[in-house]
Amino acid sequence: MGDEIKIDKTTFENRLSALQTAWKDKKNDAFSGVKSILSVMGKTEEGPYSKSLALHFWLLGYEFPATLILITPDKMYVITTQKKAKLLEPLKSGKIPLEILIKGKDDTANEKNYKDIIEVMKKSGGKVGIFSKEQPKGPFVEEWKKFYDPAKSSLEEMDVSLDLSSVLSVKDEAELKSMRAAARSCVGIMNRYFVDEMSEIIDDEKKVTHTALASKMEGKLDDDKFFKSKELKLGPDFDNGQLDWADGPYIQSGGNYDLRFGSENNKNNLHSGVIICSFGLRYKTYCSMIARTFLIDPNKSQDKYYNFLVDLSWEVVKQCRDGVVARDVYNKALSMVKSKFPELEKHFVKNVGGGIGIEARDPALILNAKSQRVLKDGMTLAITVGFSDLENPKPNDPKGKIYSLLLTDTIRVTAGEAIVLTVASPKEHKEVAFFFKDDEPEPKAKEKKPVAKPPAKNVAILKSKLRGDNKQLDDNAEARRREHQKELAALKQAEGLGRFSEGGAAGNGKEKKALRRFESYKRENQLPTSVSDIKIVVDTKNQSIIVPIMGRPVPFHISTLKNVSKNEEDNFTYLRINFLSPGQGVGRKDDLPFEDVNAHFLRSLTYRSTDNDRMADICNMIQEMKKNAVKREQERKEMEDVVTQDNLIEVRNRRPAKLTDVYVRPGLEGKRVPGELEIHQNGLRYQSPLRADHRIDILFSNVKHLFFQPCAHELIVLIHVHLKDNIMVGKKKTKDVQFYREATDIQFDETGNRKRKYRYGDEEEFEQEQEERRRRAALDKEFKAFADKIAEAGKKENNVDVDVPYRELGFNGVPHRANVLCCPTTDALVQLTDPPFLVITLEEIEIAHLERVEFGLKNFDLVFVFKDFHRPVAQINSIPMESLENVKEWLDSSNIAFTEGPLNLNWPTIMKTVTSDPHQFFVDGGWSFLQIQSDDEDDEEEEEESEFEASDASDSYGSYSDDDSDFDDDDDASADEGSGVSDEDSGGK
């Protein structure tokens, strides 16, 4: 045991020096003028720490039972056993003299040591400081008392407990570090263990006694894994082996409460009402205290008093600062109680806490109405406020008639506002109030959000959907629209010139491809040993091939290879290895980045061998390695825009709001079954019933749009979440997550109806239709209410409102491969019924262009160019010509500039021209070339120009004929199946 104990000599000397300095302070008349301080420790006893024990821990870091310590202003004397004396030997060579007297089995030598100590006390001045309230016990103490009689020795004893308390109460950095660790441990056990255990017991209506729950909490100190979790923030050097209970744990509920320090647990069952949990932990001999009150289904009276108690606790903390007298802190709190709720005065605690450190509660530093202690910077206090034995006007049961409220925090006093060490354990009402009743009303009435209405000017358009009726449109409205479009076009031109500097590219970081460096080997000794044979070696592990050149092995990384081929001539097999180099004309890969395009590049190598089988194996290995490298690169690029979300913070003080029996798209792996959608503190969680790890977490901070689509004219009712950044759902990345429930008759069992055999024909059919309408209305109401709850919960992090598609403004089109109904909303254009989904944010649209608008055609196409020019355009093809005026009016009412033309344009080529020099593009007129095309079309009708001339005019922009606009050509079809037109992934490419 002795080999394991090592006393910190520097700490010992610094603290003993601080004690002697405070002792010699004549200004404050410290230590009542005593000339020596005597501390006698007997055998170890359970219970609160004594001042002598606190002195041992403060100076030595350990308890030394059966030891006498005498401190004078200039020296320190110790009587102890031989074994303990060896531990103190290194301290003798310090700045402060230390004399160690050995207590052994020789009674004569022991008597001499005791008399020597008494003689030192006499010579020092005869006035001895002691801790009068201590009553040490044990053989050592009895032996000392035989020789020590203050009256016979002419010694005067004075109590210096208060003076030692003033020295020990101001903590140094090492002490504060231990207290912070103890406080974090308190917070961890309260937040991450007791709250979960307590809520589970109440929710499941288990019968667990206060004593049993406290015993489970006591055993938690042995859980190494719990204290090593990152959430507790204890650090890698935290040793939970040095963590112990300083007080408690105490759990009280069911009408029997005792708010005094050191109360005991009873054997009553935990009661669903007001639950108080209080305890203290000691880390490396330093303590921290915490107490929290939890309200289960509280009424308004309990809420009112608890909220006041929280305000009162913060006011007490605010009052604790350097130079303040302790009684003033209590009196300020009492006056606040009298002024706000006079009826609570008789229930208020008799003190608002006390000093804490090595002692869990310093009896010499109590914050009550009589204490004259002055608070100092560096002191640590346990602040306690509470009301005992309050009467509940509306109890749920007899045990809930009487309740108490208690809050305790550990703080550090500073010159300014005090630092709360246990602040990470919340005490606000919303964090400690639990609502387990299913019919419990919402704590706050939610404001009804006004439902966005479609623009008024679009109503007139709805009346004329047929192409023949378009002749009746108001000419003034058409002229007004043209004028508005000219203003929008001019505004876009001015914005474009302002956005881009001269000679600059469309700068969002995507215009330049990053130069990737590949390194096969760092040192020559890493090369495979088989290279010494001067043969071609395929090193799959390092993704390289090593070929002999001029008799030396030369490695090439697989990423530098373009392809490999072999052919046989006569008895030889020729292996040709082609490398990537500038100017090869490999299509889109031609713009691969090279560090210096003017350098010399090796384009190919050819090897000849008579070993046909070996050359075939080498060729196959290289091809397989290249295939795997390309696959990995594609996966890397695919995952570039996938973000790792923060952890979802689960709701712990009540049941989370749930939407049950909903399916999710994209679906999770395994069998398709309905799950639950839950609203938590900072996001949503979809949980599958099949496996606990089958879940989808969506944070509110990542939500861009929130849509609710009713089941009117649809087979499903849904809530759709469109995200800012991609997340992974299973093995797929997605920006759109949809939760839906089917609303068709097949979902409901109508067999076994007793009325069915008495009703036939129209009467039964009418009743079924009525039931179908009621069912759909109930589904819409349930999903709409839940969508509103999501928007309300996410207001703090992301102010997103619920958006509803306007079906009456919708138009049919082909954004992907199927003809679907595209519906505008307040902020977007969406198609949410069939995957892949379409979500285009209106604010991100730069300009819209209507293609194939020509007399005689039945359909036209709609193209959206985004403000981010690097983003592929979004196309909606094959829109019926009857919807042309509706689409134009909607675009105009949404302040989206649009143009129209008779031909499809080659948008990849156009956008490449724009991104190369956007400033010059806008100097040359910007998007006006699209309007010029529209004007040329009008001139074409007036001057009766030939189709050939019109086609030539538009060839300068890379256009192509109408016949090519269907889905045959991927360049101008809407989009391939692998890409969804959903914000950042929209477009045909």
Secondary structure, DSSP 8 states (H G I E B T S, - for coil): -GGG----HHHHHHHHHHHHHHHT-TTTTGGGG-SEEEEEE-S--SSS--HHHHHHHHHHSS--SSEEEEE-SS-EEEEE-HHHHHHHGGGGGSSS-EEEEE--S-HHHHHHHHHHHHHHHHHHTSEEEE-TT----SHHHHHHHHH--TTTTT-EEEE-HHHHHHHHTB--HHHHHHHHHHHHHHHHHIIIIIHHHHHHHHHTT---BHHHHHHHHHHGGG-HHHHHSGGG---TT--GGGEEEEEEEEEE-TT----STT----S-B--SSEEEEEEEEEETTEEEEEEEEEEES--HHHHHHHHHHHHHHHHHHHH--TT-BHHHHHHHHHHHHHHH-GGGGGGB-SEEEEE-SSSSSEEEEEEESS---B--TTBEEEEEEEEEEEE-SS-SSGGGSEEEEEEEEEEE--SSS-EETTTTS--SHHHHEE---TT---SS-----------THHHHHHT--SGGGGGGS-HHHHHHHHHHHHHHHHHHHHHHHHHS-TT----SS-SS-------S-SSGGGS-GGGGG-S-EEETTTTEEEEEETTEEEEEEGGGEEEEEEEEETTEEEEEEEE--TT---GGGGG---S-TTS----EEEEEES-HHHHHHHHHHHHHHHHHHHHHHHHHHHTTTB----------SS--EEEEEEEEES--SSS---EEEEE-SSEEEEE-SS-TT-EEEEEGGGEEEEEEE--TTSSEEEEEEEEEEEEEETTEEEEEEEEEEE-SGGGS--TT-GGGGG--HHHHHHHHHHHHHHHHHHHHHHHHHHHHHHHHHTTTT----EE---GGG-EEEBSSSS-EEEEE-SSEEEE-SSSS-EEEEGGGEEEEEEES--TT-SEEEEEEEESSTTS--EEEEEEEGGGHHHHHHHHHHTT--EEE-SSB--HHHHHHHHHH-HHHHHHTTTTHHHHHHHHHHHHHHHHT--HHHHHHHHHTTT-B-GGGGSTT-TTTSS--TTS--BGGG-S--
